[in-house]
Amino acid sequence: MANIKSAKKRILVTDIKTARNKAIKSKVKTYVKKVEQAVAENDKAAAQAALVQATSEISKAASKGVYHKNTASRKVSRLAKAVAAMA
């Protein structure tokens, strides 16, 4: 365990940021699963609606620095491709 005051603070701040990042990633995964489930069920309307929400959440995560912008772009692209392939 750290003895120096600044090291103790860094541990606390790291824990807070880790929890925040974990919550945001979990939220993104939930929305991605909704899109994938709609695609699996062949429900195009639901898939498109879920894609809009998922895209929004992924973009928010990227803007907050949880995901790199290229990672976010890749995730959105793969989901959009899956929804477009349903036609």
C-alpha positions in Angstrom: 0.0 0.0 0.0 1.2 3.5 -0.8 2.5 5.7 2.0 2.9 9.0 0.0 -0.1 11.2 -0.1 0.0 11.8 -3.9 0.3 8.0 -4.5 -2.8 7.4 -2.3 -4.7 10.0 -4.3 -3.6 8.5 -7.6 -4.9 5.1 -6.4 -8.3 6.7 -5.6 -8.5 8.6 -8.9 -7.6 5.5 -10.8 -10.3 3.5 -9.1 -12.9 6.2 -9.9 -11.9 6.4 -13.6 -11.7 2.6 -13.9 -15.3 2.3 -12.6 -16.5 5.0 -15.0 -14.8 3.5 -18.0 -16.2 0.0 -17.1 -19.7 1.4 -16.8 -19.5 3.1 -20.1 -18.0 0.0 -21.9 -20.8 -2.1 -20.3 -23.4 0.3 -21.6 -21.9 0.2 -25.1 -21.8 -3.6 -25.1 -25.5 -3.7 -24.1 -26.5 -1.6 -27.1 -24.3 -3.6 -29.4 -26.0 -6.8 -28.2 -29.4 -5.3 -28.9 -28.4 -4.6 -32.5 -26.9 -8.1 -32.9 -30.0 -9.7 -31.4 -32.3 -7.8 -33.8 -30.1 -8.8 -36.8 -30.3 -12.5 -35.6 -34.0 -12.3 -35.4 -34.1 -10.7 -38.9 -36.1 -7.7 -37.6 -34.9 -4.9 -39.8 -36.9 -2.1 -38.2 -35.7 -3.0 -34.7 -32.2 -3.4 -35.9 -32.1 0.1 -37.5 -33.6 1.7 -34.4 -31.0 -0.2 -32.2 -28.2 0.8 -34.5 -29.0 4.5 -34.1 -28.9 4.2 -30.3 -25.7 2.0 -30.4 -24.0 4.5 -32.7 -24.8 7.3 -30.3 -23.5 5.5 -27.3 -20.3 4.5 -29.1 -19.7 8.0 -30.2 -20.2 9.3 -26.6 -17.7 6.7 -25.3 -15.2 7.8 -28.0 -15.6 11.5 -27.1 -15.0 10.7 -23.4 -11.8 8.9 -24.3 -13.1 5.4 -23.3 -12.6 4.2 -26.8 -10.1 5.3 -29.4 -11.8 7.1 -32.3 -10.7 4.4 -34.8 -12.0 1.6 -32.5 -15.4 3.4 -32.2 -15.5 3.9 -36.0 -14.8 0.2 -36.5 -17.5 -0.9 -34.1 -20.1 1.4 -35.8 -19.0 0.3 -39.2 -19.4 -3.4 -38.4 -22.8 -2.9 -36.9 -24.0 -0.8 -39.9 -22.7 -3.4 -42.3 -24.5 -6.2 -40.4 -27.8 -4.2 -40.5 -27.4 -3.3 -44.2 -26.7 -7.0 -45.1 -30.2 -7.9 -43.8 -31.9 -6.5 -47.0 
